[in-house]
């Protein structure tokens, strides 16, 4: 199976299904909402989540006012009155929880869904549905269009780029900074949730300011108004570039035309900076 023009192994599809639609999942509520709906809840502060749950549910976006959690399994969900399910869905959208898609976006694959929103349960998933969920997060990888000569010219500065290009992560965590460092040959970096401090140290030791978008090894680094690095990619040469859009399990390392990658990454308040990657650590 291919998703975003990238082959996906069966074991990864199985993992995606578990991350998207766990058998037991949280519904975020205020205390008043929980009382009104008559649901048993626990304090949100007492709950722990895996990195994959964090990204599936967009936990960074969930309102702090929703300080109670109702944990439900699919059979419990189905046993609730329709009005309660609808109120729960409305509350999840209102509080910013992820994985509450619109019915209309999946009506052709999942006929019979009620209302305007739903949540993912194991019974709703198929490979085709999983593919659509993941494909909605990004752009098709164009790795196959990169000429052999471009890969060969890029290899001295980017020995890890070819292996990373057109791959999905093993889990949540791997991000844009680690992808750039891994492409440059830093062992293990592409599998980590790379933080800003080691990435900035990498920039200081392995790059110099400047570079050209049509040359291999130009790091494209977007910084916010305070100067903090927010996103990064790297050019392969010949008008191609590589990046990983985020740290989530849904986003792969993709190859795009440089201009398309820049448009995709452009964000209000961020400014693009360029750094020229060197093949080996620099002295002084």
Residue pairs with C-beta under 8 A, 6 or more apart in sequence:
1 7
1 8
1 13
1 127
1 131
2 8
3 130
3 131
3 134
3 135
3 168
4 134
4 135
4 138
4 139
4 140
4 141
4 252
4 254
5 140
5 141
5 142
5 143
5 144
5 166
6 141
6 143
6 166
6 167
6 168
6 252
6 254
7 166
8 131
8 168
12 168
13 127
13 130
15 171
15 249
16 130
16 133
16 134
16 249
17 122
17 125
17 130
19 52
19 53
19 56
19 172
19 249
20 56
20 99
20 120
20 125
20 130
20 133
21 120
21 121
21 122
21 124
21 125
22 53
23 73
23 74
23 122
24 71
24 72
24 73
25 57
25 71
25 72
25 119
26 47
26 57
26 69
26 70
26 71
27 39
27 69
27 70
27 71
27 72
27 88
27 91
27 92
27 97
28 44
28 62
28 63
28 66
28 68
28 69
28 91
28 92
28 95
28 97
29 37
29 39
29 41
29 66
29 68
29 69
29 70
29 88
29 91
29 95
30 65
30 66
30 67
30 68
31 41
31 67
31 68
33 66
33 68
33 87
33 91
34 41
34 68
34 70
36 87
37 70
37 84
37 87
37 88
38 84
39 70
39 84
40 70
41 68
41 69
41 70
42 68
42 69
42 71
43 67
43 68
43 69
44 66
44 67
44 68
44 69
45 67
47 69
49 57
49 59
50 172
51 171
51 172
51 173
51 193
52 171
52 172
52 249
53 59
54 60
54 172
55 98
55 172
55 247
55 248
55 249
55 250
56 98
56 99
56 249
57 97
57 98
57 99
58 96
58 97
58 98
58 99
59 98
61 96
61 97
61 98
62 95
62 96
62 97
63 94
63 95
63 96
65 95
66 91
66 95
70 88
72 80
74 121
74 122
74 123
77 85
77 119
77 121
80 88
82 114
85 115
86 115
89 100
89 115
89 117
89 118
89 119
90 117
92 100
92 117
92 119
93 100
93 117
99 119
99 120
100 117
100 118
100 119
101 117
101 118
101 120
101 133
102 116
102 117
103 110
103 113
103 114
103 115
103 116
103 117
103 118
104 116
105 136
106 113
106 129
106 132
107 113
109 126
109 128
109 129
109 132
110 124
110 129
118 124
133 250
134 250
137 245
137 248
137 250
137 251
138 245
138 250
138 251
138 252
138 254
139 254
139 256
139 260
139 264
140 254
141 165
141 166
141 252
141 253
141 254
141 255
141 256
142 240
142 254
142 255
142 256
142 257
143 165
143 166
143 254
143 255
144 166
145 240
145 255
146 165
146 236
146 238
146 240
146 255
147 238
149 238
150 216
150 236
150 237
150 238
150 240
151 161
151 162
151 236
153 216
153 237
153 238
154 161
154 162
154 216
154 217
154 236
154 237
155 161
155 162
156 279
157 184
157 216
157 217
157 277
157 278
157 279
158 183
158 184
158 185
158 216
158 217
158 234
158 236
158 242
158 277
159 184
159 185
160 182
160 183
160 184
160 185
160 186
160 190
161 183
161 234
161 236
161 242
164 179
164 182
164 183
164 190
164 242
164 253
165 242
165 253
165 254
165 255
166 252
166 253
166 254
166 255
167 252
167 253
168 249
168 252
169 191
169 244
169 249
169 251
169 252
169 253
170 191
171 249
172 193
172 247
172 248
172 249
173 191
173 192
173 193
173 247
174 190
174 191
174 192
174 193
174 244
174 247
175 193
175 194
175 244
175 246
175 247
176 231
176 232
176 233
176 243
176 244
176 245
176 246
176 247
177 194
177 195
177 196
177 198
177 199
177 229
177 232
178 189
178 190
178 191
178 192
178 193
178 194
178 244
179 189
179 190
179 232
179 242
179 243
179 244
179 253
180 199
180 219
180 232
180 233
180 234
180 242
180 243
181 189
181 190
181 194
181 198
181 199
181 202
182 188
182 189
182 190
182 191
183 190
183 234
183 242
184 202
184 206
184 217
184 234
184 277
186 202
190 253
193 247
196 228
196 229
199 229
199 232
200 229
203 219
203 221
203 275
205 281
205 282
206 277
206 278
206 281
206 282
207 219
207 275
207 276
207 277
207 278
208 275
208 276
208 278
208 282
209 273
209 274
209 275
209 276
210 274
210 275
210 276
211 217
211 218
211 219
211 235
211 274
211 275
211 276
211 277
212 218
212 235
213 220
213 235
213 239
213 241
213 258
213 274
214 235
214 237
214 238
214 239
214 258
215 235
215 237
216 235
216 236
216 237
217 234
217 235
217 237
217 276
217 277
217 278
218 234
218 235
218 274
218 275
218 276
218 277
219 232
219 233
219 234
219 274
219 275
219 276
219 277
220 232
220 233
220 234
220 235
220 241
220 243
220 258
220 261
220 262
220 265
220 272
220 273
220 274
221 229
221 231
221 232
221 272
221 273
221 274
221 275
222 229
222 230
222 231
222 232
222 265
222 267
222 270
222 271
222 272
222 273
223 229
223 230
223 270
223 271
223 273
224 230
224 269
224 270
225 269
230 267
230 270
231 243
231 265
231 267
231 270
232 243
233 241
233 242
233 243
233 261
233 265
234 241
234 242
234 243
234 277
235 241
235 258
236 242
236 255
239 257
239 258
239 259
240 255
240 256
240 257
240 258
241 255
241 256
241 257
241 258
241 261
242 253
242 254
242 255
243 253
243 254
243 256
243 261
243 265
244 251
244 252
244 253
244 254
245 251
245 254
245 264
245 265
256 264
262 272
